[in-house]
Amino acid sequence: PHAVYVPAGSEQKAGLVNKWPFGVEQKDYEVWDSVLGGTVTATYEGREDVEGLSTYKFEYTVTDQPAEIASGVQGTYSTAKVYWIDPTTGAIIKQTQDEQRATEDGTVALDLDVAYTDETVQANVDAAESNGRTLAILGTWVPLVGGILGVVALLVGALLLIGGGGRR
C-alpha cells in the first residue's frame, strides 16, 4: 500500500497523468486517458534525441473506441499520442496528439492535431538538464559525502572513548 495525496472523496485514477517516474525504464507504461476514463498502454518505441537530450519515446493509439465524447454525448474516440520522456527526471519533454471524436451517426465533433511548441520543448530540455544534474548530485554526492562524514565521526568517537575520555 502507498499513500495517496488527494482530498477525501476525490476520484481515484490509475496510470501516469502529467509526469512519469524518476528513472524511467525501457518498458511499456499505463497512461490515464480521460476520455476513456481508464488506462491505455504507452509502448516504449526506443531512444530519440530531442534538442540534444536523449529521451525515451512512447506511443499509444486508440482507434474508434465507443466513448462519451462530450458531456452526455456518445460516439467514437480515436487518438494517437507520442511522448518523449527524459529518462532521468521523468519529465515530458515533447508531446504530440492527433485526436478525433465523432457522434454515433459519424458526424465529426472534434478533429485535433496538437504538439508542444519549439519554445516549450527547448524550455523542457533546459529544465530536464538542470534537474538531472541536481538529481545526480542528490543521488551520488550527498550520500557519498554523508557516508564519509559518518565514518569520520565514528572514528573520532572511538578515539575519544579509547583515549581515556573518562572523568576523574
C-alpha positions in Angstrom: 0.0 0.0 0.0 1.1 3.5 -0.7 -0.1 6.9 0.5 -2.5 8.8 -1.8 -2.3 12.5 -1.5 -5.7 13.6 -2.8 -8.6 15.1 -1.0 -11.1 12.7 0.5 -13.9 11.8 -1.9 -11.7 12.6 -5.0 -11.9 10.2 -7.9 -9.1 7.7 -7.9 -7.2 7.4 -11.2 -4.7 4.7 -12.3 -1.7 5.2 -14.6 0.5 8.1 -15.4 -1.0 11.6 -15.9 1.2 14.6 -16.1 4.6 13.2 -15.1 6.5 9.9 -15.5 8.6 8.4 -12.6 12.2 9.2 -11.9 14.4 6.7 -13.6 12.0 5.8 -16.5 12.7 2.3 -17.8 12.7 1.0 -21.3 9.3 -0.8 -20.9 5.6 -0.1 -21.5 3.7 2.1 -19.1 0.0 2.5 -18.3 -1.2 6.1 -19.0 -4.5 7.6 -17.9 -6.8 8.5 -20.8 -9.5 10.9 -19.6 -11.9 10.3 -22.5 -11.9 6.6 -21.9 -11.9 7.0 -18.1 -9.1 4.4 -17.8 -5.6 3.4 -18.7 -4.1 2.6 -22.0 -0.6 1.1 -22.7 2.1 3.5 -23.9 4.5 1.4 -25.7 8.3 2.0 -25.5 9.5 2.8 -29.0 13.2 3.4 -28.4 15.6 6.3 -27.8 15.4 9.6 -29.7 17.4 12.8 -29.3 15.3 16.0 -28.8 17.3 19.2 -29.0 20.4 17.3 -27.9 18.7 15.5 -25.0 18.5 11.7 -25.2 14.8 10.8 -24.5 12.7 7.7 -24.4 9.9 7.7 -26.9 6.5 6.2 -26.0 3.3 5.9 -28.1 -0.3 4.9 -27.6 -3.1 4.6 -30.1 -6.8 4.2 -29.6 -9.0 3.6 -32.7 -12.7 4.1 -32.9 -13.5 3.2 -29.3 -17.0 3.9 -28.0 -16.9 6.7 -25.6 -18.7 9.7 -24.1 -17.1 12.3 -26.5 -18.7 15.3 -24.7 -21.0 15.7 -21.7 -23.8 13.3 -22.3 -22.9 12.7 -26.0 -21.9 9.2 -27.1 -19.8 8.4 -30.1 -16.4 7.1 -31.1 -13.0 8.2 -30.0 -9.6 7.8 -31.7 -6.2 9.2 -30.6 -2.5 8.8 -31.3 -0.3 10.2 -28.6 3.5 10.3 -28.7 5.6 11.2 -25.6 9.3 12.0 -25.5 10.4 11.5 -21.9 13.6 12.4 -20.0 14.6 9.1 -18.5 16.3 10.7 -15.5 13.6 13.1 -14.3 10.5 11.6 -15.9 9.6 15.0 -17.4 7.6 15.1 -20.6 10.0 16.9 -23.0 7.8 16.8 -26.1 4.3 15.5 -26.8 2.1 15.3 -29.9 -1.6 14.3 -30.1 -3.8 13.5 -33.0 -7.4 13.1 -31.8 -10.8 12.6 -33.4 -14.2 12.3 -31.9 -17.4 11.5 -33.8 -21.0 11.2 -32.9 -22.8 7.9 -33.2 -24.1 8.9 -36.7 -20.5 9.6 -37.8 -20.5 13.4 -37.6 -17.1 14.7 -36.7 -17.3 16.6 -33.5 -13.6 17.1 -33.0 -10.5 16.8 -35.2 -7.5 17.9 -33.2 -3.8 17.8 -34.1 -1.6 19.4 -31.4 2.1 19.4 -30.4 4.3 21.3 -28.0 5.8 24.4 -29.5 9.6 24.6 -30.2 9.9 27.1 -27.3 8.2 24.7 -24.9 10.3 21.8 -26.0 13.5 23.9 -25.5 12.4 25.0 -22.1 11.6 21.4 -21.1 15.0 20.3 -22.4 16.8 23.0 -20.4 14.8 22.2 -17.2 15.4 18.4 -17.6 19.2 19.0 -18.0 19.3 21.2 -14.9 17.1 18.9 -12.8 19.0 15.9 -14.0 22.2 17.5 -12.6 20.5 18.2 -9.3 19.3 14.6 -9.1 22.8 13.3 -9.8 24.2 15.5 -7.0 21.5 14.4 -4.6 21.7 10.7 -5.6 25.5 10.4 -5.7 27.4 13.1 -3.9 25.2 13.7 -0.9 25.2 10.0 0.2 28.9 9.7 -0.6 29.9 12.8 1.4 27.4 11.9 4.2 28.9 8.4 4.4 32.4 9.7 4.6 31.5 12.2 7.3 29.7 9.5 9.2 32.8 7.3 9.2 35.0 10.2 10.3 32.5 10.9 13.2 32.6 7.2 14.2 36.4 7.2 14.2 36.6 10.4 16.3 34.1 9.0 18.7 36.0 5.7 19.0 39.3 7.6 19.6 37.7 9.7 22.3 36.4 6.5 24.0 39.6 4.6 23.7 41.8 7.6 24.5 40.5 7.9 28.1 37.8 10.5 27.7 36.6 9.4 31.2 36.4 11.9 34.1 38.3 11.7 37.4 
